[in-house]
Structure formats: structure tokens, C-alpha cells
Amino acid sequence: MKTETSKVARITGIAGEVLHALMPRVAQIAMNTAFRMFPDSSAAKGGKPEK
């Protein structure tokens, strides 16, 4: 059974590969920005999990 999610993920991955091949510095900046958008969880910081 196929879902739309796999198609979106595939398109995003291909776009990322093309961007990295053509403009590696821009791709690095985009990936770094996306990484910084989400803060670390308390578990990643060494805290106890929230309940």
C-alpha cells in the first residue's frame, strides 16, 4: 500500500540532492537552519522525561 507521504519524502530528498550538487553551501545553510528550528528535548539535555 502506497501513501502520499512517501511521494512527498522522495520529492524532498531529490530536491535536496540536486540543491547539494549545484549549490553545496546553500544546501548546508538550509539544513543547518532546519536543524536549529527544533529545540533539544529534555532527554537530550540530560533531564528526566516529562509525563
N, C-alpha and C positions, 0 to 999 in steps of 0.2 A: 504494500500500500504506500503510495507516494503522497506527500503533503506539500503545500506551498512553501513551508519553511525551508526545506532542502533546496528548493529552487532559488530562494532569496539568498541563502547562505552561499550557494555556488556562484551566483552573480556577484555577490560582495567579495568573495575570495578571488575571483577572476579580475575584478576591478582593482583589488589591492595588489595583485601580482603585476598587472600592467602598469599601475602607478609606480610601483617599486622599480620596475625595469626601466621606465622612462625618466622618472624623477626620484631617485632614491632619497634625497634629502627631504623633499616634500612628504614622501611616504613616512619617513621617520618622524617628522614633526606631527603628522596626522595620528600616527599610532601612539606617540607619547601623549598627545592631548587627550585621546580617547582613554588611555590608561589612567590619567590623572583625574578624569571626570568622576570616578568611583572611589570613595574613601576606603581605607582598610577596615575590615571588620574588627570587632573587639578581640576575637580569637587570634587574628593575625598580629594584633598588638600585644598579645600575651595575656589578655584578660580572660575572665570566665565568660562562657556563652550566656547570652541573655535568654530569659524564659518568659 
